[in-house]
Amino acid sequence: MTRSTIQTTQAPQAIGTYSQAVRVGDTVYLSGQIALEPATMQMVQETIESEIHQVFQNLRAVCEAAGGSLNDVAKLNVYLTDLANFAAVNSIMAEYFDMPYPARAAVGVASLPRAARVEADGVMVIGAHEADVMP
């Protein structure tokens, strides 16, 4: 299978030794996104809600650059420095994803890069449809 990297200016540039995403066949591995605003590379941190929105906007941009959408995400991982923000993640996530939602893990962590309070990464499968899944 062919391996390619995904790069878009619509999401923050990598701040380390990683790619925004890597596609192998129809599977796209999405690197973690924090609330960096792509044009300025500054953190969006006015509120936890604004931070969560920016994270999902960044993920969406990478998904679209890879030829898919957030609805192609099969597995999502969310990292929170305060699990009290879990309800806000759930509420805002419903604005970006349609049912059926992806499989997901929410993990409490001690800290994240750039003093972020939330980060998300995932695995997307291009062209997979709900009908492909056996009941």
C-alpha positions in Angstrom: 0.0 0.0 0.0 1.0 3.6 -0.6 1.9 5.8 2.3 1.5 9.5 2.0 1.6 12.5 4.4 -1.2 15.0 4.6 -0.4 18.7 4.8 -2.8 21.7 4.8 -2.4 25.3 5.7 -6.0 25.2 7.1 -4.7 23.4 10.2 -1.7 24.3 12.4 1.7 23.3 11.1 3.4 20.6 13.1 5.2 21.9 16.2 7.4 18.9 16.4 8.7 15.9 14.5 5.4 14.7 13.1 3.0 15.1 10.1 -0.5 16.4 10.4 -1.7 13.0 9.2 -0.4 9.9 7.4 -2.6 8.0 4.9 -2.0 4.3 4.2 -4.5 3.0 1.7 -7.9 4.2 2.9 -6.8 4.7 6.5 -5.7 8.1 7.7 -3.9 8.5 11.1 -4.7 12.0 12.4 -2.0 13.5 14.7 -3.1 15.2 17.8 -4.6 18.7 17.5 -4.6 21.3 20.1 -6.3 24.7 19.9 -3.7 26.4 17.8 -5.2 28.9 15.3 -3.6 28.0 11.9 -2.9 31.5 10.6 -1.2 32.8 13.7 -0.1 29.6 15.5 -1.4 31.2 18.7 -3.5 29.2 21.2 -7.2 29.9 21.3 -7.9 29.8 25.1 -10.5 32.4 25.9 -12.8 29.7 27.2 -12.7 25.9 27.3 -15.5 25.9 24.8 -13.5 28.1 22.3 -10.5 25.8 22.8 -12.6 22.6 22.1 -14.2 24.2 19.0 -10.7 25.1 17.6 -9.5 21.5 18.2 -12.4 20.1 16.2 -12.0 22.7 13.5 -8.3 21.7 13.2 -9.2 18.0 13.0 -11.9 18.8 10.4 -9.4 20.7 8.2 -6.9 17.7 8.3 -9.7 15.3 7.5 -10.8 17.4 4.5 -7.2 17.7 3.3 -7.0 13.9 3.3 -10.2 13.6 1.2 -12.6 12.8 4.0 -14.6 14.4 6.7 -15.1 14.1 10.5 -17.8 11.6 9.8 -15.2 9.2 8.4 -13.4 9.1 11.7 -13.7 5.6 13.1 -11.8 6.2 16.4 -11.3 9.4 18.3 -9.0 10.0 21.3 -9.6 13.0 23.5 -7.1 14.1 26.1 -8.2 16.5 28.9 -6.1 18.1 31.7 -9.4 18.4 33.7 -12.0 15.7 33.2 -14.6 18.2 34.5 -14.5 19.5 30.9 -15.8 16.2 29.6 -19.4 17.4 29.4 -18.3 20.4 27.3 -16.4 18.0 24.9 -19.5 15.9 24.5 -21.8 18.8 23.8 -19.4 20.5 21.3 -18.5 17.2 19.7 -22.2 16.7 18.7 -21.9 19.9 16.7 -19.1 18.5 14.5 -19.9 14.8 14.2 -23.1 13.1 13.0 -24.5 9.8 14.5 -23.3 7.2 14.6 -20.4 8.7 16.4 -16.9 7.2 16.2 -15.5 5.0 18.9 -13.9 7.2 21.4 -11.6 7.3 24.5 -11.4 10.3 26.9 -8.2 10.3 28.9 -7.2 12.6 31.8 -3.6 13.8 31.5 -1.3 15.9 33.6 -0.4 18.4 30.9 -0.5 19.1 27.2 1.7 21.1 24.8 1.4 24.9 24.9 -0.7 24.7 28.1 -3.6 23.3 26.1 -6.5 21.9 28.1 -7.7 19.6 25.4 -6.2 17.6 22.5 -7.7 15.1 20.1 -6.4 12.6 17.6 -7.9 9.8 15.6 -8.1 7.3 12.9 -10.2 8.0 9.8 -11.2 5.4 7.1 -12.0 7.0 3.8 -15.1 5.7 2.0 -16.3 3.5 4.9 -20.1 3.8 5.2 -22.4 2.7 8.0 -23.9 0.1 5.6 -20.5 -1.6 5.5 -20.9 -2.5 9.2 -22.7 -5.6 10.2 -25.5 -5.1 12.8 
